[in-house]
Amino acid sequence: MSVVIEREGYDPVTAGDGNRAIDELKKSDFDLAIVDIHMPYHSGLEVIRYLRTELKKQTPVLIVSAFSDPQIRRQAGEMKVSGYITKPFDPDDLLRKIRAAVAVV
């Protein structure tokens, strides 16, 4: 995914697990966060909850998941997530959702 994003001219910061994601979010402000639902240590929803409640940031967020789970979609909607991408994803669809989420900022 980061290769697709880099080719488009963005400068992604990656985190291999929920702890690293939270650490990165604490250190910097981002134009967009793309969060996988299933990560070690903290789920994507826990990372988003931390972003919204502890850091009090309204950074646009896209969720990536291998499953189209209605309950996760509902929870994501309650946290004001900008979009939901199901794996495997079409790179053009990913870029469209990134552009739309970043344009709102």
Secondary structure as GFF3:
##gff-version 3
##sequence-region A 1 105
A	DSSP	alpha_helix	2	7	.	.	.	ID=ss1
A	DSSP	alpha_helix	18	27	.	.	.	ID=ss2
A	DSSP	beta_strand	33	36	.	.	.	ID=ss3
A	DSSP	alpha_helix	44	49	.	.	.	ID=ss4
A	DSSP	pi_helix	50	54	.	.	.	ID=ss5
A	DSSP	beta_strand	61	65	.	.	.	ID=ss6
A	DSSP	alpha_helix	70	78	.	.	.	ID=ss7
A	DSSP	beta_strand	83	86	.	.	.	ID=ss8
A	DSSP	alpha_helix	91	104	.	.	.	ID=ss9
###
